[in-house]
Amino acid sequence: MQPVEGQQFVAEPVEPPKTSWFHKLANLLFILVCFEVGVFLLVFPWMDYWNNNSIAALAPWVRPLWESAYFRGALSGLGLLNIYISLGEVFRLRRPRADRLKVPVL
């Protein structure tokens, strides 16, 4: 849209969205679930219970893949990724909003 002669557009400041308590609670629950799933995927494939579960017994033709160290390592890698995401969310949640930052006056 072109301004009419003598008319100028002034950019109005946009207020950042305000976070309410349920947004923070949902974020905390997301962090908790990501961290727990990550720890589970990191540790459980290397435990003795891994070979004695019902998923491995459902399809016997999948057992060689199920017992493969490469498959277990891939699951552990997904666990590390989940832990990394949860820690990133923790640091993002702790960062102050831009409007609350104190700018030093010279």
CYANA upper distance limits for C-alpha pairs under 8 A (distance plus 0.5 A):
  3 PRO  CA      7 GLN  CA      6.17
  3 PRO  CA      8 GLN  CA      6.62
  3 PRO  CA      9 PHE  CA      7.61
  4 VAL  CA      8 GLN  CA      8.30
 16 PRO  CA     99 ASP  CA      8.10
 19 THR  CA     23 HIS  CA      6.59
 19 THR  CA     24 LYS  CA      7.67
 20 SER  CA     24 LYS  CA      7.19
 21 TRP  CA     25 LEU  CA      6.62
 22 PHE  CA     26 ALA  CA      6.43
 23 HIS  CA     27 ASN  CA      6.63
 24 LYS  CA     28 LEU  CA      6.64
 25 LEU  CA     29 LEU  CA      6.68
 26 ALA  CA     30 PHE  CA      6.63
 27 ASN  CA     31 ILE  CA      6.70
 27 ASN  CA     89 GLU  CA      8.42
 27 ASN  CA     93 LEU  CA      8.39
 28 LEU  CA     32 LEU  CA      6.65
 29 LEU  CA     33 VAL  CA      6.60
 30 PHE  CA     34 CYS  CA      6.54
 30 PHE  CA     86 SER  CA      8.24
 31 ILE  CA     35 PHE  CA      6.59
 31 ILE  CA     86 SER  CA      5.31
 31 ILE  CA     87 LEU  CA      8.08
 31 ILE  CA     89 GLU  CA      7.03
 31 ILE  CA     90 VAL  CA      7.49
 32 LEU  CA     36 GLU  CA      6.64
 32 LEU  CA     86 SER  CA      7.87
 33 VAL  CA     37 VAL  CA      6.54
 34 CYS  CA     38 GLY  CA      6.48
 34 CYS  CA     82 ASN  CA      5.96
 34 CYS  CA     83 ILE  CA      6.98
 34 CYS  CA     85 ILE  CA      7.75
 34 CYS  CA     86 SER  CA      6.07
 35 PHE  CA     39 VAL  CA      6.69
 35 PHE  CA     82 ASN  CA      6.73
 35 PHE  CA     83 ILE  CA      5.49
 35 PHE  CA     86 SER  CA      6.10
 35 PHE  CA     87 LEU  CA      8.46
 36 GLU  CA     40 PHE  CA      6.62
 37 VAL  CA     41 LEU  CA      6.58
 37 VAL  CA     79 GLY  CA      7.27
 37 VAL  CA     82 ASN  CA      7.49
 38 GLY  CA     42 LEU  CA      6.51
 38 GLY  CA     78 LEU  CA      7.55
 38 GLY  CA     79 GLY  CA      4.22
 38 GLY  CA     80 LEU  CA      6.46
 38 GLY  CA     81 LEU  CA      7.64
 38 GLY  CA     82 ASN  CA      5.19
 38 GLY  CA     83 ILE  CA      5.61
 39 VAL  CA     43 VAL  CA      6.61
 39 VAL  CA     79 GLY  CA      6.52
 39 VAL  CA     80 LEU  CA      8.14
 39 VAL  CA     83 ILE  CA      7.58
 40 PHE  CA     44 PHE  CA      6.04
 40 PHE  CA     79 GLY  CA      7.53
 41 LEU  CA     45 PRO  CA      7.22
 41 LEU  CA     75 LEU  CA      6.33
 41 LEU  CA     76 SER  CA      5.86
 41 LEU  CA     78 LEU  CA      7.39
 41 LEU  CA     79 GLY  CA      5.09
 42 LEU  CA     75 LEU  CA      7.36
 42 LEU  CA     76 SER  CA      4.58
 42 LEU  CA     77 GLY  CA      7.57
 42 LEU  CA     78 LEU  CA      8.07
 42 LEU  CA     79 GLY  CA      5.22
 42 LEU  CA     80 LEU  CA      6.99
 43 VAL  CA     47 MET  CA      7.46
 43 VAL  CA     76 SER  CA      7.61
 44 PHE  CA     49 TYR  CA      8.19
 44 PHE  CA     50 TRP  CA      7.17
 45 PRO  CA     50 TRP  CA      6.04
 45 PRO  CA     72 ARG  CA      5.98
 45 PRO  CA     75 LEU  CA      7.84
 45 PRO  CA     76 SER  CA      7.83
 46 TRP  CA     50 TRP  CA      7.41
 46 TRP  CA     72 ARG  CA      7.64
 48 ASP  CA     52 ASN  CA      7.94
 49 TYR  CA     53 ASN  CA      7.06
 51 ASN  CA     56 ALA  CA      7.16
 51 ASN  CA     66 TRP  CA      8.39
 51 ASN  CA     67 GLU  CA      7.56
 52 ASN  CA     56 ALA  CA      7.73
 52 ASN  CA     57 ALA  CA      8.35
 53 ASN  CA     57 ALA  CA      7.29
 54 SER  CA     58 LEU  CA      6.64
 55 ILE  CA     59 ALA  CA      7.94
 56 ALA  CA     60 PRO  CA      7.41
 56 ALA  CA     62 VAL  CA      7.64
 56 ALA  CA     63 ARG  CA      6.53
 56 ALA  CA     66 TRP  CA      7.26
 57 ALA  CA     63 ARG  CA      8.29
 59 ALA  CA     63 ARG  CA      7.71
 62 VAL  CA     66 TRP  CA      6.58
 63 ARG  CA     67 GLU  CA      6.58
 64 PRO  CA     68 SER  CA      6.63
 65 LEU  CA     71 PHE  CA      7.15
 66 TRP  CA     71 PHE  CA      7.21
 66 TRP  CA     72 ARG  CA      8.15
 67 GLU  CA     71 PHE  CA      8.01
 67 GLU  CA     72 ARG  CA      8.00
 68 SER  CA     72 ARG  CA      6.95
 69 ALA  CA     73 GLY  CA      6.45
 70 TYR  CA     74 ALA  CA      6.64
 71 PHE  CA     75 LEU  CA      6.84
 72 ARG  CA     76 SER  CA      6.71
 73 GLY  CA     77 GLY  CA      6.58
 74 ALA  CA     78 LEU  CA      6.86
 75 LEU  CA     79 GLY  CA      6.80
 76 SER  CA     80 LEU  CA      6.79
 77 GLY  CA     81 LEU  CA      6.74
 78 LEU  CA     82 ASN  CA      6.74
 79 GLY  CA     83 ILE  CA      6.80
 80 LEU  CA     84 TYR  CA      6.62
 81 LEU  CA     85 ILE  CA      6.69
 82 ASN  CA     86 SER  CA      6.71
 83 ILE  CA     87 LEU  CA      6.71
 84 TYR  CA     88 GLY  CA      6.62
 85 ILE  CA     89 GLU  CA      6.70
 86 SER  CA     90 VAL  CA      6.79
 87 LEU  CA     91 PHE  CA      6.90
 88 GLY  CA     92 ARG  CA      6.64
 89 GLU  CA     93 LEU  CA      6.47
 90 VAL  CA     94 ARG  CA      6.78
 91 PHE  CA     95 ARG  CA      6.79
 96 PRO  CA    100 ARG  CA      6.83
 96 PRO  CA    101 LEU  CA      7.21
 97 ARG  CA    101 LEU  CA      7.26
